[in-house]
Amino acid sequence: MKTCAILVPALLLVSCGQAPTPQEQAPTPAVSSATETNADTKVIAPPERAPATEANGADERGPALLTPEAERGVEGARHVLLSFARAIELEDYGQAWAMLGRADKQKWSEATFAAMFATFAKATVTIPVGTMEGAAGSSYYTAPLTITGSDKDGRPVRMAGEAVLRRVNDVDGATPAQLRWHFETLTLDGAP
């Protein structure tokens, strides 16, 4: 009730062109950790997040949305890889498995894929910058990846391999899924 008594006179003064005195100003609400503030203390919303889909693998915790032009280039490929890494680190193995290509899904069932990470108490995925190549209407992005951590007894655990992503380069008749970056193959040493 006290806030209303302070706020109403402050609003009346502002609407008349007068700034309220410090005693008349309403308390400033706390800014959550999910937002940033600039020098003028204007609240800036966090970047928009991509909705979770099998095609892009992003979710509310994933990388920010990209422009269509960036989506077609290296940034788009990195976006997919970072979403995959985030899923592994958050132990969302079902989402990570859903991002794999058809051949890898046949090689590893969803249960087998999840079991590969059962020894990790906590996993960290590192994906250095890869290389981009073009061939016959498609682009390929190849990057090494390393999954490290420790097992439940504290011993170091490590897997290393390579991810190859592919996207069709705006070829007539290509499906929307083909026009987006997607896993072509994933190799991991020590994986079944």
RABEL-V378402 format. One record per helix or strand of 2 or more residues. SS is the DSSP state (@ for helix, = for strand). FROM is the first residue (numbers start at 1). TO is the last residue. If there is no record, write none. Layout:
ss & from & to
SS & FROM & TO
SS & FROM & TO
//
This chain:
ss & from & to
@ & 2 & 15
= & 36 & 37
= & 43 & 44
@ & 68 & 72
@ & 74 & 89
@ & 93 & 99
@ & 102 & 107
@ & 110 & 115
= & 120 & 126
= & 131 & 135
= & 138 & 151
= & 156 & 168
@ & 176 & 179
= & 182 & 188
//
